[in-house]
Amino acid sequence: MDAAATGAAPEAHRGALRVGPLALTLPAVIGLALVFVAPFAVFVAYSLLTPDLFDVGTPWTAESYRRVFETDVNRTLAWNSLVIGLLAAAISVAVALPIAYWLRYSAGRLRLLVLFLIVGSMFASYLVRIYAWRSILGTNGLLNSGLQSLGLIDEPIGVLLYSRFAVVVALVHIFLPYVVLVLYAGFGPVPASLIECAQDLGANAAQRWRRVILPVIAAPAASAFLFVFVLCAADYVTPQFLGGTSGGMLSVQIQANFITTGNWALGAATAVVMLVAFVLAYVLVAVGLRLLRLNALRFTG
């Protein structure tokens, strides 16, 4: 009787501790709602209110959204954000892909050292990197001084700094380590024997990349591309220090609307439009990966 009772007690205790999946995920859902959904809802509400100087009020209106799309400055800055984001993301993935491939399959004993240096570079201050590029690309900077000392130019090149070029270079330098690590992890499940097998079957280097490596690394590469694109297109620190008039971006205008001009409704509407654009970019990338996967399945089938 006692043994049966003692055996039933742990079973009852385990039953009392058993909770459903909804209860387990509820704290995370509440946290995400407070961190992401609530601020977005506030921005949407602000964007639909009538602006005043550093304030908003009734009546409700969509006038701020009309101004976002009809203002020439916003269209120019949005185009700059798109171009800079795409260039920075494409260059980062293109440069990181061979580095990650080398680390995974050819680095040997150097792998840990290179990974340590890549991770260590990520701890460098964001602003320190930006100021470093100002020193390098400036009229009297390291690059112009070096080219002049070599006799390649007669006078400093003034278009290097305060331009799209400067912003893209700095952003690639900042986000390249992250992309290398993402792609290196993406190469992890791909054994070297798979590539060797393709080589034994007669595939040259271009065919191995196109038929074996790229289909496997497509999803991590797309994730890294989207990650860099969103962060670069929404960046406002780098264009403020390196962009000048030709490298300004839409995020700088959002910051000016909130802090300088005090038009909170217009700033919120611009931020909402940018967020919707990023969601559309995610949908396009997801659809592209889906089509690529379907084509791969059709080819193998």
N, C-alpha and C positions, 0 to 999 in steps of 0.2 A: 504493500500500500504506500509506504513511504517512498520507495524507489520510483513507483509510478508517479507519485506527486512531484518528486524532485525532477523527474524526467519531463514532466509536463510544464514545469515552471519555465525552463529556458525556452521551450517552444512558444509559450505565451508571451515571453519577453521579446523574442525575435519578432513575433507577429505585431507587437505593439510598436516596435521600432520601424516596421516596414512602412515606407511612404511611397507615394506615386511619383512619376516623372514630373508632373506639373509642380508639385511642391518643391522638388529639387531645383528646377529651373526658375522658379518664381523670384528668388533674390537677384539672379542675373538679369532677368527681364525688367525688374523694377529699376535696377542700376542703369541699364541701357536706356530705359525710358527717361530717367532723370537727367542723364548726361547728354543724350542725343535728341530724343523726341521733344522734350520740353523746350530746349533752346530753339529748335527749329519752329515749333509752334509759336513761340514768342516772336520770332523773326517774321513769320507769316502774318501774325496779327499786326505788328508794327508796320509792315509794308502796305497794309490795306487801310491804314489810318491817315488822317490829314496831317501833313507835317507842319511843325512850328519850330522856332529856334530852339534847338536842343530839347525838343519835346514832340509828342504826337497827341492827337486827340480826334474826336469825332467831327464830322461824319465819316463813315467808311467810304473809301474810294479806291479805284485802281489807277489813279493818275500817276503814281510813282512808277508803275510798270510801263506805262506809256512813255514816260520820260527815259526809262532805261533803254528802250529800243529805238527811240527817235533821236537821242542825243548823239551827235557825231563823235564826240570824245569817247563815249562809252563804246561805240562800235570800233573805233580805232584801238582802244585799249583791250577790248575783247579779242580782236584779231591778233594783237601782240601776245596776249596770254595763250591763245591757241597755238601760234607758231612757236613761241618759246617752249611751251610745255611739250609739244610734239618733238621738236628738235632735241631737247634735253633728254626726253625719254628714249627716243630712237638711238641717239649716240650712246647713252649709258648702256642700253641692252647690247648694241653692236660691239662696244668695247669690252663689256663684261663677259660676253659669251665665250670668246676664245680664252680669256683668263680663267674662267671657271672650268672650261674643258681641260686646260693644261693642269690646273690644280687637281682635278679629279683623276686624270689618267697618266700624266707625264711628270708631275712635280717631284715625285719620289720623296727623298728626305727633306726637301725644301718646303713641303706642303705645310707643315706646322709653323715654320718660320714665317712664310708668306701670309698664312691665315692670321697669325698673331699680329703682323704689321697692319693687315687690313682692318682687323677689329680695333687695334690701337688707334688707327687714324680716325675712327668714328668718335673718339672721345675728344677730339680737337674742337675748340669752340667754333660755333657757327659764325659769329662775328669776326673772329680772328681770321678765318678763311676768307671772308669777304674783304677785309682790310688787306690781307696778303695779295689778293688779286688786284686791288686798287694800286698797290705798290708795284706789281709786276706789269700791269697794262697801262699805267699812267704815262704822260708825256715824257717825264724824266724817270720812268720806271726801269725795271731790270731788263725787260724785253727790248725797249727802244734803245737803251744804253748799249746793250749787247750788239744789236744790229748795227748801230752807228760805229762801234769800235771795230767791227768786222768789215766796215766799209760797204755794207749792203744797202744802206739808206743814207741820204744826206741830211735829212731833218726828221724829227720824231713823227711817228704815225699817230695822228690825233684821233682817229676813228676807232681805235681799239677799246678805249674806255668810254663809258656812258653810251652804250649801244646794246643792241640785242646780242651781239657777239659776246660781250663781256658777261652779260647775264647768263647766257647759255653755258659758257665755259665754267663760271663759278658754280652753277647748279649741277653740272655734270660732275665736277670735282667733289661736291658735297654728297651726292647721292650714289655715286659709283660704288663705294664699298658695300652698301646695302644690296645693290643689284648683284654684285659678284657673289655675295653669300647666298642670296635666294637661288641663283642659277646653279651654284655649286651644290646646294641641297637638292635641286631638281635633278642633277646628274647622278645623285646617290643611288637610286634604284636601278640605274642602267649599268649592267656589268660590262667590263672591258671585253669579255668573251663575245658579247653580242656584236660589237664593232669589229672584232677580229674575224668573226664568222662572216660578216658582210664583206670584209676584205678578201677572205679566202674564196668567196663566191664570185669574185671578179669586180666588185664595186670599187670605183676609184674614190678619191677623197671627196669630190663634189657630190657623187652619188651617195656616199655614206652620210654626209651631212644632210642631204635633201631627203633621203628615203628612210634613214634610221634615227639620226640624232634629232633633227628638227621636229618630227612628229612627237617624239617623247618629251622634248623640252618645251614644246609650244605652250602648254598651260603655265608652267613657272615663268616663262619669258613674258607671256601676256600679263600675268599678275604683276611682275616687276615693272613692265611698261606702264600699266595703269597706275601703279603706286607712284612712280616718278612723275607721270603726267599730271596727276591730280595735285600733288604737293608742289610741283614747279609752277603750274598754271595758277595756283592759288597763293603763291608766295608774294609777300609784299616787302620784306626786308631787303632782299637782294636787288630788286629793281630800284629801290630808293637810293641805294649806295652806288650801284653800278649802271643803272639803266639810263639815267638822264631823261631827255625828252623823247628819244627814239625807242628806248627800251622800257618805257612805262607799261604797267599792266593793270588789269581791272581791279585787282585786290588793293592797289594803292588808292584808286578812286573810292573804293568802299571805306577804307580807313579815313580818307579825307572827308567823306560824307558824315561819318560819325563824330570825328574829332575836330575838324577844321570848320566846315560849313554848318554843322549841327543839324543836317537834314537826315534824321534817323530813318524816316520812312523810305527815302530814296536809297540809303545805304542798305537797309534790310531787303528791299525789293531786288537790288543788284545782287546781294548775297544769295537770295533764294533762286534767282535765275542761274547763277553760277552752280549752285548745288544741283539743280535740275539738269543742267548741261553735263555735270559729272555723272549723274545717274544714267543719262542717255549714253555717255561714253562707255560706262560699265556694260550696259545692255548690248551695245554694238560689239564690244570685245567678247562677251559671252556668246552672242550669236555667231561670231566668227569662229570661235573655238568649236562650237557645236557643228558648224558646217565642215570644218576641217576634220573633226572626228568622224562625221558621216562619210566624207570622201575617203578617209583612210579605211574605214570598215568596208566600203564598197570596193576599194582597190584590193584589199586582202581577201574579200569574198569572191 
